[in-house]
């Protein structure tokens, strides 16, 4: 609907320029909708799924922010399947939404559907996760975390903790969804930092698909195959929490016998950190909704937006988690 109004307004602006009595433009040169018309923006949002506490908080943030911004949100949950996300995007194109936003399950394989959106003149915003398309004109901007940096922060903490250790440090890694940007980047960032010292050995690394159940299952297998694990690096809190169950089930003490680093800092993870079961969490903020709605409005108003908007994040020790927990939003 917003686009139809914009087209009518554009005609009005042209008429004004030609001496007619049409509409003026809004602040910053953006066209304003003509009186009486429905200028509501419709956004189609294709979510990854509901695999983690992070994802639930992200969905809530997007839905609440759309409401607060007066944006009509069409929301779909792809249940962690790329084909479902592609179907959802195609349906948004058919419905002629004003703008599409999505968090790509995996990095590859988006060019065709993004070209379809471009051909239909529907701008796309990437949120949370990136695509590996070389054609940057297929989307307007990418809002989300720097996952490589998150992996580096996890590695830096480990390097500091084991600075005086002379023997090998045996690490197991629970990766996120195979082929996803956070799994690829958190792995590479971590590997880059610990790779500088050969005592750090990643003895096993496997996907736990960002879920608690899979984290437990894979950690169970790691524990059976490797009696000498010193450190677990889990690409999100949920897998770390599942792994804690496996560690306890194996008669070991999480946080002591096996040091644990995770990413996200959702409430359950922060509680486990405060309880001493996790040793360090690298934050990944899911509260992307307000910035997303702001960017969507700017894009549709024809304003220039940055190609990349990086989310601000921190890290948490056990002490810091105790302090942050009472006011943690998610
Ligand atoms: O893309 C962000 C990641 O996806 C979060 O770290 C994880 O919890 C989620 O499932």
Boltz pocket constraint, residues with backbone or C-beta under 6 A from the ligand:
constraints:
  - pocket:
      binder: B
      contacts: [[A, 51], [A, 52], [A, 53], [A, 54], [A, 55], [A, 128], [A, 129], [A, 182], [A, 210], [A, 235], [A, 236], [A, 237], [A, 238], [A, 263], [A, 264], [A, 284]]
      max_distance: 6.0
